[in-house]
Amino acid sequence: MDNPIIFVTVGSGDFDSLIEKMDALAPALDLPVVMQIGIGRYEPRNAEWFRLAPTLEPYYRRAAVVVAHGGVGVTIEVLNRGIPLVSVANADRPDQHQEDLLSHLDERGHIVWCRDLDRLGEAIDRARHVPLVPFRAPEPAIHLILDRFLIALARGQDPGPIARAYRGRRVLPEEMKP
């Protein structure tokens, strides 16, 4: 990899506490840090930074590790590229959905979930030196659930039990046969 970096991204929003912590850590790290700071107020002093870009691909190509907010989009982008990922849930998000996603991925060994910004340096070190479990996206099953739902409606059956039975879990194709 030419000129590897530690790449930090917070998406299109703001996550100043993450950016500030990475800025404080940057001088002590053995790789340069590049940060995408979104609309945040804090502007890093110890690292290259930018607000937004049409694509993050050039940064991903150089990333030895990515440090990111827990958004679904960036998380899946990084995992699909096989780049070690340190994820930090943004506590300012109203519904805390990021914690659900990160908990799931951390339990399976796909990411390093940094729950405490004071331990971010340790999390980066772990992501760089401890192998993570490669991520493989599950086969989509929503079309099977919808098919079964529509069949129940067409037969005059109550589709409610179908929806309740599959909420919150992966549905296997053999379960969806009418």
N, C-alpha and C positions, 0 to 999 in steps of 0.2 A: 504494500500500500504506500503510495507516494504521499509524503507529508501528512501523516496521521494526526488526527485531532480528537479532542473530546468535544462533542457537539451537544449543545443544550438548546431545547426548544420548548416554548410555552404556548405555541399555537397563536391564534389571532387575538386572544384575550390578554390578560395580564397575570403575572405570578411573581411579583417583585421580591417576595421572600426567597424564592428559589434562585432568582437572578443574583440577588445580593449575596447569598451564601456561596454560589459558584464563583462570583467575583472575588470573594475573600479567599477561596481555596485556590484559585487559578495560579498565583505565583509559586505555590509549593508543588504543583503537579508537574509531571515529567513530559507532558504533551501540551501543546497550545490549546486554548479553549476558545471556541467560537460559539456565540450565543444569538439566538433568535428571540427577541424580547417582546414581540407583539406590541400591545399598546401600553405596556408598563411605564411607570414614571422613572424608575431607577435606570440609569445609564451606566453600564460597567466601565471601570477604569483600568482593569487588569486583563482585559480580554477583548478580542475583536467582536463586534456585535452589529446586528442589523435588526430592523423591526419586522418586516415581512418580505417574502420572496415569492415569485410565481411557482417555484418548486424548491423543495429541500434536497433534491436528488444529488447535486454536487457535494453537499455537506455529508449526506449519508455515505457517499462513495469514499470519503476520507475518514469517516468516523471509526475510531478504535472502540468507542463506546458512545452511546447516546444517553443523555440525561433529559428526561421529559416529564411534563405534567401527565396526569393519568388519563388523558382523553383517548377515546376509542380509536379515532382516525390515526393519530401519530403512533399509538401503541401497535396497531396492526401493521402499519407501514414498516416500522422498524423490525418487528418480529418476522415479517415475511422476507426481509432482506437478510436475516440471520445475524444482525448486529447485536452485541450485548446491550441490554437496556436496563437502566436504572430509572424507575418510575417513582414519582412523588405526587400524591393526590393533592390537589389544590383545595384547601379547606374553605376557600371563599365560594366554592360552587354550592348553590343552594340545596341540591338534592343528594349530594354525596355519592352519586353513581360511580365516580371514579374508584372509590374504595372497594366497591363490589367487584369491579373488573380486576383491579390490581390484586385483591385477595385471591381470586380464582387463579390468575396467572402465576402468582407467587407460590401458591400451594403446589402447583404442578412443575415448578422449577424453571419456568420460561423467562422470568424476569427477576431482578433484585428490587424489591419494594422497599423504598426508604421511607419509613414512617416518621422519622425524626430528622429534621434538617441538620441538627448538630452532629449527626452520624453520616452525613452525605459523603464525606471523604472515604470512610470505611466501605460504604455501599459501592462507590466507584471502583475502589480497589478490588472488592469481591467480584464485581461484574467483569473486570479485566482479567482476573486470574483464576476464577472458579468456573468450570464449564457449566453452561446453562443447558437445559433440555430444549432441543430444537422444537419450534412451534410448527404445527401443521393444522391449518384451519379445518374445522369439521365440515363434512358435507352439508350443504343447505338442506333443510327439511321442511321449510315453511310451506312449500307447494304441496307436500304430502298432507300436512295438517289441514290446509285449506280444502284440498280434495275431499278428505274425509268429512270435514265440516259441511261442505256443499252436498255430498251424498246423503248425509243425515237429514239436511233440509229437504232434499228432493224426495226422500222417503217419508217425510212428515214426522221425523224423529226429532227429539230435543237435542240440538247440537251442544247445549251447555256442558254435559258431562265430558264431551270430547275436548272442549276448550279447557275445562278444569283439569282433566287428566294429564294434559301435556304442558301446562303452564310451568315454566321455570326449569325444564329439563330437556335434554337432547332426545329427539325422537328418532328411533331407528326405522329404516325403510320397511322392514318386515312387520312392524307394528301398525303400519298405515294401510295395509291391504284391506280393501272393503270386504 
